[in-house]
Amino acid sequence: MSAMSPSQDDDNEFATLVRVICGGVFAIWLREVKRAFRDRGQLFGGFSRPIMWVVIMGVGLNPYFRGEVYGEVRFVVPYTYLQFIFPAVIALNILYTSVQAAVSVIWDREFGFLREVLVSPMPRPFILFGKVLGGATVAMFHGSLALVLSYFADVPISSADILSGLGLMFLLAFGLTSLGVIIANRIRSFEGFGVFSNAVILPLYFCSSSVFPLDPALTAAQTRVVYPDWLVRVVELNPLTYAVDSLRGNFIHFYQFDPRLGPLIMAGMAVLFFGIALAEFRRN
C-alpha cells in the first residue's frame, strides 16, 4: 500500500477544515433560524406590519397621492399609492427583522453562549458570518411575506421579478443584519438596544423616499424648491433610499435614480457593515 504524498495530506486536511467550517456555519445559521421561527411575536409582526402599512396607509393616503381629491393633480408618478408603497413595505419588514435579529448577540452574551462559541476552534469571521446569515435569512423570509399582498396592491409580479427581488432582498438583509450586530456590540442591555435600534430604523426608513416620492419630473434645482434642501440632501445620502428604489424598480418598474446604484450600494453596504461588525466582534 503506497504512502500518501505530502500534497495529498494537505488536500485532505484542507477538505476536512472546509467541512468543519461549513458544518459550524450551518449549525450557527440553523440556531438563529430556529430561534426566530419559534418567536411567535416576531412572526406576528412579520405578518401584521405589511398588512397595516398596505391596508391602512396605502388605502388611506391613495386619494391624496393620485390627486383624486377635487380633481387636483398632486404628483406625476403614474402609480397608485398602494403600488408605490408596496416595495417600501418589503424593505420595512426586512429593516425591522434584520436589526432585531441582532438581539441574539446580546442574548448569547448575557447567558454565556457567545463565550463558549468564541473559545471553540471555529474562526471568528465564520461565527459572525453564520449569525448574520441566519438573521438575513429570517429577514428575507419576512420581506417575502409582504409579497402575498401584491395582488391586493395591484402589483403583478412575474417569476423573474421574484427571483431578482429575492437577490436584492438578501443583499439588503445581510447589510442591515450586520448593522444590527454593530449596534448590539455597542449596546449591552436589551432595553437600550430596543430604544437605540428604533432611533436608527425610523429615520432610515422615513428618509429613504419610501413614503413620498422625489418627483422625477423635476430637475435637481426644482426639487430643492419643492422640498427643503436639507430633506433632499438626507434622502440622497441615505443608503436605504437606493435599496428601496431598487426594489421599486424591480417590482413596479419605476426608478427615481440610476438603476445601477441600488445593487452597488447594497453590496457595498453589506461589505462595509460586515467588516465593521467583524472588527468589533473580534474584540469580544
N, C-alpha and C positions, 0 to 999 in steps of 0.2 A: 504494500500500500504506500503510495508516494506521499511525501510530506507536502503540505500546502506552502506555497511561496509567500514571502512577506507581503506582496501586493494583495494576494487573496485574503490574508489575515486582516489587512487594513480594510478591504472591501466588506468583509463580514462584520467587523467592528463598527464600521460606518452604518451598515444596514441595520444592525442591532440598535445603534444610537438613534437612528431615524425612527425606528418602530417605537422605541421607548418614549421619545419626544412626542410623536404623533399620538400615542396612547395617552400620555399625560395631558396634552392639549384637549383631546377628546373628552377625557374624564372631567376636566375643569369646565369645558363648554357644556357638557351634559348636566353637570350640577347646577350651573346657572340657569339653564333652560328649565329643568325640573322645578327648581325653586320658584321661578317666575310663574309657571303654569299652575302651581299649587296655590298661588296667592289669588284668591277669588276677587279681592278688592281691585287688584291690578287688571284682572281680566274684565271686570265690570267697567272700569274706567276706559279700557280699550274699546268697548262696545258703546258706552254711553256718550263719550266725548265727541266722536264724529256725528252721532245722531243729533246731539244738542246743537252743534255748530251748523250742520247742514239744514236741519229742520227748522230750528228757531232763528238763527242768524240769517241763513240763506233765504228762507221764505219771508222773514220779516223785513229784510233790507232790499229784497229784489226789486220792488217798485221804484225805490229811490235810485238804485244803481242804473236801471234802464231808462230812467226819466219817464216813467209811466204815470207820474202824478201831474195832473193838469196839462198833459201833453207836452211838457217841457223836457227837452233832451239834456241830460246832465253829463253823460260820458259817451265817448265814441267807441269804447270797447265793444265789439259785436258779440257779446255773450251775456247770458243772464247772470245774476249774482250767484245763483246756485252753481252754475258751471265754473265761474271764475274762482269761487272759494273752495271748490271741491279738491283740487290738488293741494291747496294750502292746508286743508284739514288732514290730509295724509301726512304732510310734513309735521303738523302739530302733534299727531299721535306718535310719530317717530321721535320728535323732540322730547316730549314728556317721558316716554318709556325709556329712551336712551339715557337720559340724565338720571332718572330714578333708579335705573338698573345698577348704577354705581353705588347705591346704598349697601350692596353686598360687601363692598370693600370695608365699610365701617363696621358692618355686622361681623365679618370674619376677623377683623382686628379686635373687636370688642370681646369675642368669645374664644380667641386664641387659635382659630383655624388658620388664619393667614400666617402666623408664626410657624406653624407646623409645615405648611406648604413651602414657605421660604427656605427652611432648612433642609428640604429634600434635594436630591441631586438635579432636579428639574431646573434648567436655566431660567432666570427671572424674566427675560423677554418673552419666553413661551408661556410662562404662568400668566403674565399680563395679557398676552395675545389670546389665551383661552378664555379669560374673563371678559375681555372686550368683545370677542367673537360671540360669546354666549349672549351678552347684553344686546349686541347688534342683531342677532338672530331673533330675539324676542321683540325688539323694536320694529324690525322689518315685518314680523307677523302682525303686530298691532297696526302698522301702517297699511297692511294688506286688508285688514278688517274694514277699512273705510271704502275699499273698492266695491264692497257689497252695495253701497249706496249710489253707485254710478248710474243705475237705472233711474232711481228717484231724482237724481240731479240732472237727468237727461244728458249724460255723457256717454256716448257709445265708445266702448273700448275693445280693440281687437286683441288677438293673442300676441301679436308683435308688440303692441303697446304695453301689455302686461309684462312681457319678458324684459323689454328695455327698461320699463318702470321699476321692476324688481332690482335691476342692477343699480339704478340711480338711488333707490331707497336704501340699498345695502351700503353704498358709499356714504350716504348721509348718516345712517345709523351708526356706522363704525366710527366716523369722526365725532359725532355727538356723544357716543358712549365713552370715547377717550376723554372728551371734555368733562364728562361726569366723573371719571376717575380722577382727573386733575383736581376737581372741586373736593372730592371725597378725601384725597390725600392732604388737603389743607384744612378741612373741617373734621373735628374729632367727635362730634356728637350727632345723633340722629336729628335732634331738633334744629341745630344750627345748619345742618345740610338741607333740611326742608326749606328753611327761610331763605338761605343763600341761593339754592337752586331755582326757586321761584323768581328771585331777583335777577336771575340770568335768563330763564325761559321766557318770561313775559316780554321784556324789552326786545329780545332777539326775534320773537315771533311778530309782534305788532310793528316792529320797524323793518320788516322784510318785504313790504308791499304785498303782504298776504291777504289783508282785508280791504285794501284800497289800491287802485292801480296808479302808477305814474303814467299819465296819458301818453301813449306812444305817438300821437299825432302832433304833440308839442315839441318844439326844439328845446335844447338844454336851457337856453335863456328864458323861454316862455314857461318852462316847468318851474323855474325859480320865482316867477311872478305869481303863478297859480298857487304853489306851495311855499312854505317858509324855507329859506335856503338851508337852515340847519337840519330840517327834516329830510330834504333831498340828499344832503351830504351823508346823514346817518344811514339812510336806506341804501345808498350806493356803496358805503363801506361795510355794510353788514353782509358777511358771507352767506347767511341763510337766505338773503334776497335772491341770490343766483341759484340756490338749491330749489327754492320754491318756483322760480322762473323756469328752471329746467324740468321740473315735474309738470308744471302747467303746459309747457311746450310739448311734453311727451303725451299728456292725456287729452288736452283740448287743442293742441297745436297752435298755441298763442304764446309768443315771446315778447317780452319788453326789452330784453338785452340780447347781445350776441349769443346764439345758441351754443357756441363752443365754450363760453365762460362757465356755465353751470357745472359740467362734469370735471373740468380742470380745477375749479375752485374747491369742489367737494373732495376730489382726490388729494389736493394739496392740504386741505383742512384735516383729512384723515391722517395723512403722514405727519403733519406738524403736531397735531394734538396727541397722537400716539407717541411721538418722540418725546414730547414734554412729559406725558404721563409716565413713560418708561424711565426718564431721568429722575423723576420724583419717586417712582416705585422702587428704584434701586436703593434709595436712602432709607427705606423701611427696615 
